[in-house]
Amino acid sequence: MNIVVLAGGTSTERDVSIVTGTMVCNALRRKGHNAIVIDVFLGYEETYNNINDVFHNREDLDVLAQVLKKRTLEVAEIVKKRNVMGESFFGPNVLELCKAADIVFMGLHGSNGEDGKIQGIFDLMEIKYTGTGYLSSALAMNKDITKTILAAAGVPVPGGFTVTSKDVENEQDIPFPCVVKPSCGGSSVGVSIVNNIAEYEKALKEAFVWEDNIVVEEYVKGREFSIGVIEGIALPIIEIAPLNGFYDYKNKYNAGLVDETCPAQLTDEITEKMQAYAVHACFAINLETYGRVDFMLDENNKIFCLEINTLPGMTSTSLLPQEAQATGMSYDQLCEHIIEISMKKYQ
C-alpha cells in the first residue's frame, strides 16, 4: 500500500508526533508498504513529475526527524505569516499526497491533529485515515466535555470545575490538593498538582499560557493505569509509576524515568471492572477503531477515569505498544493492524 504517515503540525506535542511518525513509517516499510512521513504543516516541497513516485522515496527517516525538529523553532513565525496571508494550515502538497495515498496513518498528537479538524476535512475530501472520526476526536480532546459525557454514562470521573480566562476572578470552592490542566492539552503540558492558593494561582497562569479553558479537578492519590482499546476490546492494563513526581511530559518521553508494569498487578475484580470502564468510555463517545483510556485507582480501590486518547503515542516509551506486546503483538504488527481495522470503516 502507498501510505502517508502524517506527523508534526503546530501543537505543543509536535516533536512527540515526529517521533511517532518516523517510528510508524519505519515499521510500515518493514512490513513491505511504501510509506512516507509528511509534516502536515510544513508539507512536501520537493518537486516530482508523478505523485506516485513520492511513495517510493526511501529517505533516511532519522535525518528527516532531525530536520523537522530543528524547524520546530520556525513554526510559530510561519503560523503568523500564513494567518496574515490567509493561507491554508496545510503545507505544500499535503492534501494532494494524502489524496493519492491508499490511507493516511494519523501520527499527529494534540490540537490541529487529534481534535477532529483534520479528520473532518479528510471526510469531505474522501481521504481514508486511521483512527476514529472527527466527532469522537473533538469530544475526547476536550477534557471537560469528556468528563460530562462519561459521568452521564456511569463511568466514574474526578470531581471538579472549569475556569476560563474571563471568569478567573470568580470565587470557587477549590478542593486542595487539586490538579490544574488545560482543557484541550495533551502529554501533560501545562499540568500542575497544587496544594494551596498560591500554588493554584501560579498553576492557572502557567496553564493559561496554553489555552483559555482550564480544568480544575480533585487530586486522586493512588496508582495510575492506562488501557488500550482496539475494536471494542480492552488490552492488558499497564501501570505507570514515575520514579519522581507525576506522569508529566518529562517522565513520559524520557526512558528510564518510569516503572511500567504490564499486565498490571491487580485483582481480577478490579482488572475486569477497569477494562469494562475503558470499553464503555470509548463507546460513550462513539470512538472507532482504537484508542487509550487513562485511570487512577485511589487508596480505597475506587476507580476514576481521567481521559481518553484518540491518537495514542507510538514512541519507544509509549504505552499502547507495550500493552499490545503483552498480547504477543509486535510494534510492526500493531502499526499494520491499526491500518487494517481503520480500512474497515470504508468497506
N, C-alpha and C positions, 0 to 999 in steps of 0.2 A: 504493500500500500504506500501511496505518497502521503506523508503526514507532516503537517506544520505543528511544531511544539511552540506554543505561544507563551512568551515569558517577558520579564522586565516590567515595563509600564511606568507609572508615576507614583505608586503608593509607597508608604513607609516600609513595605515589605519587598521592594523592588529587588534588592540584592539576594534575598532568600529565593525569590522567584527565578532568578537567573540560575542559581544552583539547582533548583528543582528541574528547570527546563533542560539544562545540559545533561543532567543525570538521566532524565527520562529519554532524551534523544539518543544518548549512547545505548541505553537498554533496548530501545526500539530498533536501532541499527543492528545490534547483536542478534535480534530476532528476525533479521532479514528485511526490514522495512526501509524505504527511502525517506528518512526523517531529517528535518532541518529545524534549527532554532531560529525564530524570528522575534525580535523585540517589538511588541505591539505599538510602542510609542515612537521608537527611533526608526523602525522599518528596515527595509532591504534596499540599499542604494546602489548595488552593483547592477550593471547593465546585462541584459540577456536577450537572445533572439527568440528562444522558445521557452515559455514559462515552465514547462515540464522538466527542462534541463536543470533548473534550480534545485530540484529534489535529489539530483544525483551529485550535488556539491558536498564533498566529504571534508569540509574544512575542519581543522582541529578545534574541537569544542572547548578545550581548556583555554586555548588562546582567545577564542571568541568570548568566553566568560570574563576573562581579564579585561578585554576591551570594553565590554558592556558595563562592567562595574566601574571602570575609570570614567566612563561617560555619565555615570550617575550624577556627578557634580554639575553636569551641563543641563540636567533635566529641568530644574526649576526655571532657568532662563529661557529654555526652549518653550516651556509652557506659556510664559508671559508673551513671547513673540507670536506664538500661534493664536493666543487669545486676541491680541491686537490686530492680527491679520485676518481673523475669522477663519482660521484653518482647522482642519479636522484633527481630532485626537489621534487618529490612526496615522502611523508613519508611512513613508513611501512604500507602495506595492503590497502593503499588509493585506488589505481586503482581496486584492487580485490573487495573491498566493493562497490565502485561506479558501477562496472560492475554487481554486484549481485543485486543492488537496482532496483526498478521499475523506479525511476527517482532520479536525484540529484538536490536538491534545492541549487542554487548558492547564498550563503550568503557572498561571497567574495567581497572586495572592493579594488580598486587601482590596481597596477601592479601585474602581475602574478595571475590574477583572473578576472579582469574586462576588460583586454586588448585583449582578444580573444585567448591567447595562450592555456589556458586550454580547452576552447571551441573547438579549432581545434583538440586537442588530443582526446577529447571525441568523436568528429565526426568520426575520424579514427577508434576508438575502438567501435563505435556504442553504446555509453553510452548516455542515454537520460538526458537532463538537462533543467533547467528553464532559461527563458530569451532568448535574441537574439543570433544570431550566431557569429562566430569568426570574420567575416569581418566587420560588423557594430560595433562590440565591439572595434576592433582595430581602426577604423576610429574615433569613438566618444572619445576614450581615448586620442587622440592627438588633443589638442585644436586648434593648427594652421591649421591642415588639416580640422578639422570640420568647422572652420570659412570659409575656402576657398570654401568648398562644399556648405555651407549654403548661402553664398553670391551669388554664381552662381545660386542657386535655388530660389533666390529672398527673402530669409529670412534675415532681417537686422541684422548686427553684428557691434560691435565697431571697429573702425579703429585701426591699429597697425602694428607691425612687430615682427619677431622672431630674437633672439640673441642666438648664440651658444658660448660655452666656447672658441672656436678658433677665432672667429671674434669679441670678446667683445670690442676690442680696436677701431674698426671701428666707425667713427662718424655717428650718427643717428640724425634725426630731432625728438627729444623727445617731445611728446605732454603733458607737465605738466599741471595739475596733471595727473598721469597715474597709471596703475595697472601693477605690475610685478609679474609673476607667472610661476611656472614650466609648461611646455607644456603638460606633461602627468600625473601631480599630481592630487590628489583629496582631498576632505574635507578641502580645503583652506590651506593645509600645504604649507609653503613657499611663501604665497601670501602677498604682501605689496602694500599699496597705498602711492605713493611718490609725493612730491611737488617741489623738486629741485634736482640738480645734485648730491649733497652729499647724499641725501636720496636714490637716484636712484642707485648710486654705491654700497651703503650698501645693498640695496634690491637685487641687482644682486648677490652679494657674498652669501647672505643667500639662494637665490633660487638655485644657482649652487651647493649648498650642496646636493640638492636632485636629480638634473639631469643636463645634459649638454645643453639642449634646453629650452630656456626661451621665453615666450610670453610677449611682452610689448604692452599694448593697452590703448587707451584713457579712462580716468575715466568718467563714466557716473554718474552724480549726479542726484539722484532721488529715486524712490521706487523700491524695489526688490520683485520678484514674482517667483513662481515655479508652473509648471503644469505637473501632471502625465498624461501619455497617455497609455491606455490599449486597445489593439487590434484596434488601429487607432482611438480611441475615447478619447477626452480630458476630464479629470476630472475637477471639480471646481478649480478655481485658488486660491492659497494660497499666502498671502502677508507676507513677513518676515521683521520685523522691530526690529533690535537689539537695546537694551536699551543703549548700549555703543559701539562705534567703528563700524566695519562692520561684516558681517556674516562669521566670521573666525571659526577655529576649536573649540576654547573655547565656543563661543556662540552657535555653532551647537549642541554640545553634553552635555551641562550643562543646565538642566531645569531651567526656570525662567529668563534667560538672554535675551530672545527674545519674542516680541509680535508677535503672528501669528494669522492671521485672514483668515478664510475660510468659505464661499466664500469671496474673496477679494472685497472690496468696490470700484468698478469701474463702469464706464458707460457700457451700453450694447454694444455699438460700440467697445470700447477698449477690453472688455471681449471677444467678438466674434473674433476680429482680433488677439488677443494674443493666444487664443486657436487654431485658424486656423494656425498660425505660428508654434505652438508646434507640431501639427499633421503633417504639411508639413516638418518640420525639421526632424522628425522621418522617414518620407517617403524618404527624400533625402539621408539618409544613410542606407536605407533598414532595419530599426530597426523592429524586430519582437516582438510579444507578449506584452511587456510593457517596459516603461522607464519613465524618468522625464526630463523636459526641463526647464532651468532657464532663467529668463528675467530681464531686467531693464527697467523702464519707466522713461524717463527724465522729467525735469520740463516743457517741451513743449509737453508732452504726446507722445513723439516719443518712439517706442518700439525697444529694442535691445536684441537679443538672445545671451546669454553668453556661454552656453554649454549644452551638452546632457549627461545624466547619464544613462547608460545601466543596472546597478545593483544598483538602489537607496537604500539608507539606510532603514532599517526596525527596528530601535531602538525606544525607548519610546518617543524620541524627533524628530523623522524623519518626513518628510513632506508627503510622499506618503500615509502612513496610515491615516493621518489627512484628506487628500483630499478624500480618499475612504470613511472615516467615514461620510463626508458631504453628500455622496450619500446614506447613510444608510448601508454601508458595514462595518462590524466589522473587527478588525485586524485578527481574526481567519479565517473569510470568505475570506479576501483578500489573505492570505497565500495559502489557498486551491484553490482559483480562479486562482492564478498565476500558480499553478501546472496544473490545468485543461486546461488553454489556452496554456501552454507550451507543453502539451501532444499532442495537435492538430498538432504540427509540424511533428509528427511521424506517423500520421494516413494515 
